[in-house]
Structure formats: C-alpha cells, structure tokens
Amino acid sequence: MQTQSAITSAGQKPAARKTTPEVKQTNGKAKPKVISTPSDKTGVLKYDGDARIQLLAPKNPKRVGCSGWKRFNFYKNAMKIKDFIKSGGKTIDLDWDRERGFIATEDRDKAGSQSKSPKATFNLK
C-alpha cells in the first residue's frame, strides 16, 4: 500500500529534485573582497625609526638555524630601528627581545620611561 504523500494527484510518484553540481552553496554569505594594502603604508608606527638599539645579550640566544636566529643576527649595537626593519627584521622581534632583556631600544627603555621593559635598560651614550 502506498502512502498519500508518495502519490501525486495524477497517481505518479513526485520527481526528484534536480541539483546542479556546478553551483556551489555559500550558505547565503557573500565572499569577502580582497583589499589591497596601500603602497605608501601610512599610519602610526610602533617604534621611533630613528631610535637606536642596544644589544644586551653577549651572543645570539635563539635556536641555531631558525628564522628568529637569522633575524637576531641583523642587530648591530647602536643601529637604528629603521635600519633593522629595512634589513629584514620585524617589530614583533623587537617586542619579544625587549621583553626578555636581549636588547634595549632608545625610545622605550631609558631609565624612568613608562614603557620600559623590566629586563632591559638602554644606557648607550
């Protein structure tokens, strides 16, 4: 015996829904647009580019061969932050190394500065 829902008014089974495999469902969400980064990269910088870096670690404390070790080798005593960035360093490296006392920066780690890292004190003359 057939159920009422399986029989149409003409006495035939309803046709299966047609789906097209070419059409992909996005669940009603629009795809995000890619916004290009401006080439001039204007904005507020985290560090003063003209501030100097002081090395406090006697040798490179990073694991040999890792990318952090390679970027730590970019540091030169009394080099400017903008020179470090131009050579391939990153501001996240400055943050990490300052927090651990490997380096000190002139703009942030002078004695009495509010942003001074507890482990780093800049004392170059």
C-alpha positions as CSV (number, residue, x, y, z in Angstrom):
1,M,0.0,0.0,0.0
2,Q,1.4,3.4,-1.0
3,T,1.2,6.4,1.3
4,Q,-0.7,9.5,0.4
5,S,2.5,11.7,0.3
6,A,4.1,9.4,-2.3
7,I,1.2,9.7,-4.7
8,T,0.5,12.9,-6.6
9,S,-2.9,13.9,-8.0
10,A,-2.1,12.1,-11.3
11,G,-1.2,8.9,-9.4
12,Q,2.5,9.1,-10.1
13,K,5.5,9.5,-7.7
14,P,6.8,13.1,-7.4
15,A,10.0,13.8,-9.4
16,A,13.3,14.0,-7.5
17,R,14.7,17.5,-7.0
18,K,17.2,18.5,-9.6
19,T,20.6,19.8,-8.4
20,T,23.4,21.2,-10.4
21,P,26.8,20.2,-9.2
22,E,28.4,23.3,-10.8
23,V,26.7,25.7,-8.4
24,K,28.4,25.8,-5.0
25,Q,26.4,26.9,-2.0
26,T,27.9,29.7,0.1
27,N,25.3,29.3,2.8
28,G,23.9,32.8,2.0
29,K,27.2,34.5,2.8
30,A,29.0,36.7,0.3
31,K,32.6,36.0,-0.4
32,P,34.9,38.6,1.2
33,K,36.6,41.1,-1.1
34,V,40.3,41.3,-1.0
35,I,41.5,44.8,-0.2
36,S,45.0,45.7,-1.3
37,T,47.5,47.3,1.1
38,P,48.4,50.9,0.2
39,S,51.9,51.1,-1.1
40,D,52.8,54.1,1.0
41,K,51.8,52.3,4.2
42,T,51.0,55.4,6.1
43,G,50.0,55.2,9.7
44,V,51.3,55.3,13.3
45,L,54.5,53.4,13.8
46,K,55.0,51.3,17.0
47,Y,58.7,52.4,17.4
48,D,60.6,55.6,16.5
49,G,62.6,54.7,13.5
50,D,65.5,56.9,14.5
51,A,65.8,55.4,17.9
52,R,68.9,53.2,18.5
53,I,69.1,49.5,19.5
54,Q,71.5,48.3,22.2
55,L,72.4,44.6,22.3
56,L,72.4,43.2,25.9
57,A,72.8,39.5,25.1
58,P,76.5,38.5,24.7
59,K,75.7,36.1,21.9
60,N,72.6,35.1,19.8
61,P,70.2,33.4,22.3
62,K,67.9,31.9,19.6
63,R,67.9,28.3,18.3
64,V,70.5,28.0,15.6
65,G,69.1,27.9,12.1
66,C,65.5,29.2,12.9
67,S,64.2,32.4,11.3
68,G,64.4,34.2,14.6
69,W,68.1,33.3,14.9
70,K,68.7,34.8,11.4
71,R,66.8,38.0,12.2
72,F,68.7,38.4,15.6
73,N,71.9,38.5,13.6
74,F,70.6,41.6,11.9
75,Y,71.1,43.5,15.1
76,K,74.2,45.7,15.4
77,N,74.9,47.7,18.5
78,A,73.7,51.3,18.2
79,M,72.0,50.6,14.9
80,K,68.7,52.5,14.2
81,I,65.4,50.7,14.3
82,K,64.6,51.7,10.7
83,D,67.8,50.1,9.6
84,F,66.9,46.9,11.4
85,I,63.4,46.8,9.7
86,K,65.0,47.5,6.3
87,S,67.4,44.6,6.7
88,G,64.5,42.2,7.3
89,G,63.8,42.5,11.0
90,K,60.3,42.7,12.4
91,T,58.7,44.8,15.1
92,I,57.5,41.6,16.8
93,D,61.2,40.6,17.2
94,L,61.8,44.0,18.9
95,D,58.9,43.3,21.3
96,W,60.0,39.7,22.0
97,D,63.7,40.5,22.5
98,R,63.0,43.6,24.7
99,E,60.7,41.7,27.0
100,R,63.4,39.0,27.5
101,G,66.2,41.5,28.0
102,F,68.1,40.6,24.8
103,I,68.0,44.2,23.5
104,A,67.0,47.7,24.7
105,T,65.7,50.5,22.5
106,E,66.5,54.1,23.0
107,D,62.8,55.3,22.7
108,R,61.3,52.8,25.1
109,D,63.9,51.6,27.6
110,K,65.5,54.7,29.0
111,A,65.5,54.9,32.8
112,G,62.2,56.3,34.0
113,S,60.3,55.7,30.8
114,Q,56.7,54.4,31.2
115,S,57.1,51.8,28.5
116,K,60.4,50.4,29.9
117,S,60.8,46.7,29.9
118,P,61.7,45.4,33.4
119,K,64.7,43.4,32.0
120,A,66.0,46.0,29.5
121,T,67.7,49.3,30.2
122,F,69.1,51.5,27.5
123,N,72.3,53.1,28.6
124,L,74.3,53.9,25.4
125,K,75.7,57.5,25.3
